[in-house]
Amino acid sequence: MPKWGELAGQVREQAYADYLAGKSPQLLFEELGVTNPETAGSKLRARRRKLAAPDAPGLDIMGRNVIGVLDSEIDGALLRLLRQRKLWPLADLCNAVDQSPKRVRAAIDRLQQAGRPINLEEREVSLPEVPPPLETELPAIWTRPAGRIVTAHISDTQFGSMAVQKTALDLFMQIAWEEYGVDVTFHSGDWCTGVNMFKGQHYETYAQGFEAQLEDTVVSMPRRAGHTYYGIGGNHDFSFYKAARIDFMAMLAKERPDIINCGWDTADVPLTEACDVRLWHPSGGVPYAISYRGQKYSAQIAFEELLEVTMGGRPAPRVRLLQIGHLHVMAGPTIQGALRFFQAGCFEAQTSYLKRKGLVPMIGAYIMEHEITDNGIIRRQTMTDFIFDPVDDDYRRHRRPDPSMNVRRVEAICTFGELDAAPEYRKVNP
């Protein structure tokens, strides 16, 4: 197979004519068997620029726009092609959109900044069907080996749904901050309501589309200086990736530095250097026995950790707490050996989908105080649940809690070392 420069001059001239007449470079190169399509594509585009009409800069001899192609047009064309085919050589992609490698690389950079996880490796471009795993490991939240710590646990906030309960979420977080001194909250998925999740969902959504739901989540998620959320993406968040290959969790963490993106579906977050909490957003509906899903998965976690210890992956098991989202019910904690699991509730009232299923969600969340030993065992745990009544049309009627309301302010207590004899270290609240 010849290179472009090895083709006969007459053949190249005919290729130029076919290209200017509207034939795609990719088809041309396939017919000619050209082995260096990137160089050949550059030659074609250079010829078109050379023949542009002098009285109409930016137009070729056929009157088509050459130079003034909008960035958004290139971005859209790239996305369409990448969704049609999993892997593209960079040269083929440049020829398919009829743009130079420089402009295509710039388009890839723009799309990556907008939450599209496009891969460009060794001159090959791809858009994975699932978001890539996180490359960095999360550090321990509390770096001392043991202690008494307090955390909040929420799930399924469902921003964008007309059934969202913003008032309840705001009140819960204010109680967590003011009464318990919580500095860390765990979220087990479904930050937003997503798209195409059930028939008729768009009639029950006040924020339509990715940008509207991202903005609503960024604005509505309660925030406080010194407080951090750790969370995973759920199936509703993933609906945007499924529909348009855009990573909701990556963009949320970019807009809100106090939200740590822990990935999708499941993640182990280190509470201390020897104790992890696993966040899990399962699939499927509510089982007949509410605790069934947690019981089965707890047994699987025990098997996984035993296998990893046996194979030398880690010196001892670490997962001590399993937080389950997705099911919109509250239950637990249930203790299985050294592992405790619970279901974290939600902040969305009943939708038409739940009505058809005959399910009533539990609006609420948990605050937990843990005593953790040096080897990562939760020796004692105090769990406080908060249940809220649903409020009709809360998505447009809700008001932030009055900051002057009389709520007792305390310092977060973190005691490290040997629990019975160690001095207390108090976290200074900002």
C-alpha positions in Angstrom: 0.0 0.0 0.0 1.5 3.4 -1.0 2.0 6.5 1.0 0.4 9.7 -0.2 3.6 11.0 -1.7 4.1 7.8 -3.6 0.9 8.1 -5.6 1.1 9.2 -9.2 0.6 12.9 -9.7 -2.6 12.3 -11.8 -4.0 10.2 -9.0 -3.4 12.8 -6.4 -4.9 15.5 -8.5 -8.0 13.4 -9.0 -8.2 12.9 -5.3 -8.0 16.7 -4.7 -10.8 17.2 -7.1 -13.0 14.5 -5.5 -12.3 16.0 -2.1 -13.2 19.5 -3.2 -16.4 18.1 -4.7 -17.4 16.8 -1.3 -16.0 13.3 -1.0 -14.9 12.4 2.5 -11.1 12.0 3.1 -11.7 8.7 4.9 -13.4 7.2 1.9 -10.8 8.5 -0.4 -8.0 7.0 1.6 -9.7 3.7 1.8 -10.2 3.5 -2.0 -6.5 4.5 -2.6 -5.1 2.4 0.2 -3.1 5.3 1.6 -1.0 4.2 4.6 -0.4 7.7 6.1 -3.9 9.2 6.3 -2.9 12.0 8.7 -0.3 13.4 6.3 -2.6 12.9 3.4 -5.5 14.7 5.2 -3.2 17.7 5.9 -2.3 17.9 2.2 -6.0 17.9 1.2 -6.9 20.6 3.7 -3.9 22.7 2.6 -5.1 22.4 -1.1 -8.6 23.6 -0.1 -7.2 26.6 1.8 -5.0 27.5 -1.2 -7.9 27.4 -3.6 -10.2 29.5 -1.3 -11.8 32.3 -3.2 -9.9 35.6 -2.6 -13.1 37.6 -2.3 -14.6 35.3 0.3 -11.9 34.4 2.8 -12.7 31.2 4.6 -14.7 29.7 1.8 -13.5 27.0 -0.7 -14.2 27.0 -4.4 -17.5 25.3 -3.7 -18.5 28.1 -1.3 -18.3 26.0 1.9 -16.9 27.3 5.2 -13.3 26.2 5.6 -11.7 28.3 8.4 -14.7 29.6 10.4 -16.1 26.2 11.5 -17.4 26.7 15.0 -15.8 24.9 17.9 -19.2 23.6 19.0 -19.7 22.0 15.6 -16.4 20.2 15.8 -17.2 19.1 19.4 -20.6 17.8 18.4 -19.2 15.9 15.4 -16.5 14.3 17.5 -19.0 13.1 20.1 -21.3 11.6 17.4 -18.4 9.7 15.8 -17.0 8.5 19.2 -20.4 7.1 20.2 -20.7 5.4 16.8 -17.4 3.6 17.1 -15.5 2.8 20.3 -11.9 3.4 19.0 -10.6 5.8 16.4 -7.1 6.4 15.2 -6.4 10.1 15.5 -5.7 10.4 11.8 -9.0 8.8 10.9 -10.9 11.0 13.3 -9.3 14.2 11.9 -10.3 13.1 8.4 -13.8 12.1 9.4 -14.5 15.6 10.8 -12.3 17.2 8.1 -10.2 19.2 10.6 -6.5 19.4 11.5 -5.0 17.4 14.4 -4.4 20.6 16.3 -8.1 21.5 16.2 -9.2 18.0 17.0 -6.9 17.9 20.0 -8.2 21.3 21.1 -11.8 19.9 20.8 -10.8 16.8 22.9 -9.5 19.2 25.6 -12.7 21.2 25.6 -14.8 18.1 25.9 -12.7 16.7 28.7 -13.1 20.0 30.6 -16.9 19.7 30.1 -17.0 16.3 31.8 -16.6 13.9 28.8 -13.9 11.4 29.8 -12.4 11.0 26.3 -9.1 9.0 26.2 -6.3 10.0 23.9 -3.5 7.5 24.1 -0.8 6.6 21.5 -2.7 8.5 18.8 -5.9 6.6 19.5 -9.1 8.2 20.7 -11.9 6.5 22.6 -15.0 7.4 24.7 -15.5 4.5 27.2 -19.0 3.1 27.9 -18.5 3.6 31.6 -16.6 6.3 33.4 -13.0 5.4 34.1 -12.0 4.4 37.6 -10.4 7.0 39.9 -6.6 6.9 39.7 -5.9 8.3 43.2 -6.5 6.5 46.5 -8.4 8.4 49.2 -6.3 9.2 52.3 -7.6 8.4 55.8 -10.0 11.2 57.1 -8.6 10.8 60.6 -4.9 9.9 60.5 -4.5 8.8 64.1 -4.9 5.0 64.6 -8.1 5.0 66.7 -10.6 7.3 68.3 -14.1 8.6 68.9 -15.5 10.2 65.8 -18.9 11.6 64.6 -20.2 11.4 61.0 -23.4 12.0 59.1 -24.9 9.6 56.5 -27.3 10.6 53.7 -28.4 9.2 50.4 -30.7 9.8 47.3 -31.1 13.6 47.5 -32.6 13.5 44.0 -32.2 17.2 43.1 -34.3 18.0 40.1 -37.2 15.9 41.2 -40.5 17.6 42.1 -40.6 15.3 45.1 -37.3 16.5 46.4 -37.3 17.4 50.1 -34.8 20.3 50.4 -36.2 21.6 53.6 -35.6 18.3 55.4 -32.1 18.1 54.0 -31.2 21.6 55.1 -32.6 21.0 58.6 -30.8 17.7 59.0 -27.4 19.2 58.0 -27.9 22.1 60.3 -28.6 19.8 63.2 -25.6 17.7 62.2 -23.4 20.8 62.2 -24.7 22.7 65.2 -25.8 19.9 67.6 -23.2 17.2 66.8 -20.3 19.1 65.3 -20.2 16.9 62.2 -17.4 17.7 59.8 -17.8 14.7 57.5 -20.9 13.4 55.7 -21.2 10.3 53.5 -23.5 10.2 50.5 -24.3 6.8 48.9 -25.5 8.0 45.5 -28.3 9.6 43.4 -27.4 13.2 44.0 -29.8 14.2 41.2 -32.9 12.7 39.6 -31.4 12.1 36.2 -33.2 11.5 32.9 -35.2 8.6 31.3 -35.4 6.7 34.6 -39.0 5.8 34.3 -42.0 6.6 32.1 -43.3 10.0 32.6 -40.3 11.2 34.7 -40.0 14.4 32.7 -43.4 15.5 33.9 -42.1 15.2 37.5 -38.8 17.1 37.0 -38.4 20.8 37.6 -34.8 20.9 36.4 -34.6 19.5 32.9 -31.3 18.2 31.5 -27.7 17.9 32.7 -26.8 21.5 33.2 -29.9 22.4 35.1 -29.7 19.5 37.5 -25.9 20.0 38.0 -26.5 23.7 38.8 -29.4 22.8 41.2 -27.3 20.3 43.0 -24.3 22.7 43.3 -26.6 25.4 44.6 -28.9 23.4 46.8 -26.5 21.0 48.5 -25.9 22.5 52.0 -22.4 23.8 52.6 -20.4 25.0 55.6 -16.8 26.0 56.0 -14.7 23.1 57.2 -17.3 20.4 56.3 -16.7 17.8 53.6 -19.0 15.3 51.7 -17.7 12.0 50.5 -19.9 10.4 47.9 -20.4 8.0 45.0 -22.6 8.2 41.9 -25.8 6.3 41.6 -27.9 5.0 38.7 -29.8 8.3 38.4 -26.5 10.3 38.2 -25.3 7.7 35.7 -28.3 8.3 33.4 -26.5 11.4 32.0 -23.5 9.3 31.1 -25.7 6.7 29.5 -27.6 9.3 27.5 -24.7 11.7 26.6 -21.4 10.3 27.9 -21.0 13.1 30.5 -19.7 12.4 34.0 -22.0 14.0 36.5 -19.8 13.2 39.6 -16.7 14.6 38.0 -18.4 17.9 37.2 -20.1 18.1 40.6 -16.7 17.7 42.4 -15.2 20.3 40.1 -17.9 22.8 40.9 -18.0 22.0 44.7 -14.5 21.4 46.2 -16.2 20.3 49.4 -17.6 17.3 47.6 -15.1 14.4 47.2 -15.9 12.2 44.2 -15.3 8.6 45.3 -16.4 7.0 42.0 -19.4 5.0 41.0 -21.6 2.2 42.5 -19.2 1.3 45.4 -16.2 2.9 47.2 -14.2 2.2 50.3 -13.5 5.5 52.2 -10.9 5.3 55.0 -12.2 6.6 58.3 -8.9 5.9 60.0 -5.7 4.1 59.0 -7.3 0.8 59.9 -11.1 1.2 59.4 -13.1 1.9 56.2 -16.7 2.7 55.4 -18.0 1.2 52.2 -20.5 3.2 50.2 -22.8 1.1 48.0 -25.5 2.0 45.5 -27.0 -1.4 44.5 -29.3 -2.2 41.6 -32.8 -3.7 41.8 -35.8 -3.0 44.0 -36.6 -3.3 47.7 -36.4 -7.0 48.7 -39.2 -8.7 50.7 -36.9 -8.7 53.8 -35.4 -5.2 54.0 -32.1 -6.4 55.5 -31.6 -9.2 52.9 -29.5 -7.1 50.5 -27.2 -6.0 53.2 -26.9 -9.5 54.7 -25.9 -11.0 51.4 -23.5 -8.3 50.5 -21.9 -8.3 53.9 -21.0 -12.0 53.4 -19.5 -11.1 50.0 -17.4 -8.3 51.6 -16.1 -10.8 54.2 -15.1 -13.2 51.5 -13.4 -10.5 49.4 -11.4 -9.2 52.3 -10.4 -12.7 53.5 -9.2 -13.5 49.9 -7.2 -10.3 49.8 -5.5 -11.0 53.1 -4.8 -14.5 52.1 -3.3 -13.4 48.8 -1.1 -10.8 50.6 -3.0 -7.7 49.3 -3.4 -6.3 52.8 -2.4 -7.3 56.3 -6.0 -7.3 57.8 -9.6 -6.7 56.8 -10.6 -3.0 56.8 -14.3 -2.6 55.9 -16.2 -2.1 59.2 -19.2 -0.1 58.1 -21.5 -0.6 55.0 -23.8 2.3 54.0 -26.5 1.3 51.4 -28.3 3.7 49.2 -30.8 3.4 46.3 -33.6 1.6 48.2 -35.1 4.8 49.8 -35.6 3.0 53.1 -33.9 3.3 56.5 -32.9 0.2 58.4 -30.1 -0.9 60.8 -27.5 -1.0 61.9 -27.2 -4.8 61.6 -24.1 -6.4 63.0 -22.5 -9.4 61.2 -19.2 -10.2 62.9 -17.0 -7.1 62.8 -19.1 -5.5 60.0 -22.1 -3.2 60.6 -24.5 -2.3 57.7 -27.4 0.0 57.4 -29.7 1.6 54.7 -29.4 5.4 54.6 -32.9 6.6 53.6 -33.5 9.4 51.1 -34.7 13.0 50.6 -37.3 12.4 48.0 -41.0 11.9 48.6 -43.2 9.4 46.8 -43.1 9.7 43.0 -45.5 8.1 40.5 -43.0 5.3 39.9 -43.0 4.4 43.7 -46.8 4.7 43.7 -47.0 2.1 40.9 -44.7 -0.2 42.9 -46.7 0.4 46.1 -43.6 1.7 47.9 -43.4 4.5 50.5 -40.0 6.1 50.9 -38.5 7.0 54.3 -37.3 10.6 54.3 -34.4 10.9 56.7 -30.8 10.2 57.6 -28.4 9.1 60.3 -25.8 10.7 62.6 -23.3 8.2 64.1 -20.8 8.4 66.9 -18.1 5.7 66.7 -15.5 4.4 69.0 -12.7 2.8 66.9 -9.9 0.8 68.3 -6.3 0.9 67.1 -6.8 -2.2 64.9 -9.9 -0.7 63.2 -12.7 -2.4 65.2 -15.8 -0.3 65.9 -16.1 -1.2 69.6 -19.1 1.0 70.3 -21.5 2.9 68.0 -24.3 5.3 68.8 -26.7 5.9 65.9 -29.3 8.6 65.9 -31.9 8.6 63.1 -33.8 11.6 61.9 -37.2 11.1 60.2 -39.0 13.9 58.4 -42.6 14.2 57.1 -42.9 14.9 53.3 -43.8 18.4 52.3 -45.8 19.0 49.1 -44.1 21.1 46.4 -41.1 21.6 48.6 -38.9 22.1 45.5 -40.4 25.6 45.1 -41.6 26.4 48.6 -38.6 25.4 50.7 -36.7 28.0 52.7 -33.2 27.7 54.2 -33.4 27.3 58.0 -33.1 30.5 59.9 -29.4 30.8 60.9 -30.6 32.6 64.1 -32.6 29.6 65.2 -31.7 28.5 68.7 -29.6 25.4 68.0 -26.9 24.3 70.5 -23.4 24.7 69.2 -20.8 22.1 70.2 -17.3 21.2 69.2 -16.6 17.9 67.4 -14.9 15.5 69.7 -12.2 13.2 68.4 -10.3 11.1 71.0 -7.4 9.1 69.7 -5.1 6.5 71.0 -6.2 4.0 73.8 -9.8 4.9 74.2 -10.0 4.6 78.0 -7.0 6.6 78.9 -6.2 8.9 76.0 -6.5 12.7 76.3 -9.3 14.3 74.2 -8.5 16.1 71.0 -11.2 18.6 70.1 -11.6 19.7 66.5 -11.8 23.4 66.2 -14.9 24.4 64.3 -14.5 27.3 61.8 
